[in-house]
Amino acid sequence: MTDDDAQVLPSNNSLKQKVEAVLYLKGQTMNLGAIAEVLGCEVAEAEIGLIDLITEYAHRDSALEIVETDAGFALRLRSEFDELVNKLIPVDLGRGALRTLAAIALKKNIVQSELIELRGAGAYQHVQELVEQGFVKKKRQAEGRSSVLQLTPKFHQYFEIDDLTKLF
C-alpha cells in the first residue's frame, strides 16, 4: 500500500465513529447492510468499523454497549443503569394504557376506530397518553377520519423487543 492509498481509504477510527453515530442516531437495531447503506460503504467495511467499535466498548468503562440480536446491532445503555433510567425517565402507564399498547403491538398497524371497538372508548385517552410518551405515533389516513396507530422505535427500545413475531 502506498501513501496515496492510505489517503483514499477511510481510517478505521473514522469508520468506527461513523458506525457509532449511525447506531446512536437511529436508536434501534440495524443490520450490517442497513449500516453500510447509510454510510455509503461496502458491508465488509461497515463490519470492520462495527468490530472495532464493539472491541472498544468491551475495553472501555462506559455506560453504553453494542448489543447483537437476531435483527442486527444496537447501541444501548448497559442494563446496570436501568434503575437510573427509571428514576430519570419514569414511564407511568396504567393498566388500561398498557393493555391498549399491547393491542396496538399485537395488531401492528391498527386503525384507531378498530382499536376503540376492541378496547372501548377509554382507549382514546390511552392513545393520547401513548402518543405523548412516544410509544405510538398516529398517521392520518388518506381516506376516512380515523388514524392508523403504529409503534415507534421508543417502544422497541424501551421494552427491548426487536421482533414482535418471535414472541408469539
N, C-alpha and C positions, 0 to 999 in steps of 0.2 A: 504494500500500500504506500503510495506516495503522499507527500504533504498536500497535494491538490485534492486527493481522495478524502483525506481527513477533513478538509473544509466542506466537502459536499455532504458527507454522511452526518446525520444528526448525532450529537453526543448522547450517550445513554442517560446522562444526567438530565438533559433537556427532554428526552423522550419519557423518562421516568416521571418528571414533573408534569408533563402534559397528560400522561395517563392518570396521575393523581388528580389533576384538575378536572378531567372528564368525569371520573368517578364521583368526585365531590359535588360537582355542579349537577350531574344527572340525579344523584340522590337515590338511585335504585340499582338493582342488579343489572349488569350488562355483560354480554358475551364478548369474546375477543373480536369477533367480526364487527360488532357494533362499535367497539372502541376504535378499531382500526379505521372504520369508515369515518367516524367523527374526526380522527386525527389526519385522515388523508394519507395513510401509510399502509404497508402490507401487514397482514395478520402476524407474520413472523416478527416484524419489528415491534408491533404492539405487544406481543408476547414477551419479547426481551425487556421492554420497558416495564411491563407488569411484574415479571420475575424479579427484576432489580428492585421494584417498589415493595413487593412482598418481603424480600430479603431485608431491605432497610427497616421496614416496620417490625420485623421479627427481632431485630437487634436494637431498635430504638425504644426508649422508655416513653411510650406515647399512649395517649388515651384512645387513639384510633387504631384500627386494624383493617386489613384487607381480608374479607371472608369469601370463600368459594362455595357456591351452591350448585345444584344441578343446572340452574339457569345462567350461571356466569359468576361474575365477581362484583363485590360491592365494598365501598369504604364505609365502615360503621364504627360507632363508639363501642369500646370494649364493654362486655357485659358487667364488669365490676363497677361501672358507672351508672347502672340502671337506677339505683336509688337517688343519685344526684339529679338525673334527668327527671325522674318523677317529682322531685322536690321543686325543680326549676320550671318544669313544663308539665304541670299536672293535667291529666285528661280526666275530666269529671263527666263521665257518661252514665246516665241512669240505665236501669234495666231495660226500659222501653226503647231508649235510643240504641242500646247495644243490640237488641233484637231486630230493630229496624235496619241497623248496619249489617247484621248477619243476613237478613233477607236480601239486601242490595248485593252483598258479596255472593250469595248463592245464585242469584238471578243474573249477575253481571250487569249488563246494560238494561235496566228496567225503567219503564215509563212510570212517572210519578203516579199517575192515575191508577195503574195496576198495583203499585205498592200500597196506595191508600185502600184499595179493595182488599188487599191481603192483610194489612196491619190496622186499618181503621183510621179515622180522622185525626187521631193523635199523632200519626206519622208525619203530618205537615210540620209540626213543631220539631219532631225528631230530625227531619231532613234539614230544617233550618239550622239546628244545632250542629249537625254533622258537617254541613257546608261551612259554618263559621269556624269549626275546629279543624277544617282542612282534610277531613277523611273522605268527603264526597264532593263531586262537582256536578252542577246542573247544566245541561246543554239544551237549549231551546230546539224543539223540532221544527223543521221547515213547514210541516203541515200539522195542524192541531194545536191545542192550547197547552198540553202537558209537556213537561220537560223529561229528558232522559237523564237518569241518575247513573253516575259512574264512580268507581273507586279511584282515589288519587294515589300518587306514589307515597304520600304520607301514610296511608292505610297500610300499604305493603311494608313500608319501613318500620312503622310503629309496632305492628303485630308480627313482624319478621316472617311474612308469608310472601314468597315469590310466586308460587304457582298454586292457585286455589284448587285446581283439578286434582292435585295429588292428595288433597285432604279428604276427598270424597270418593 
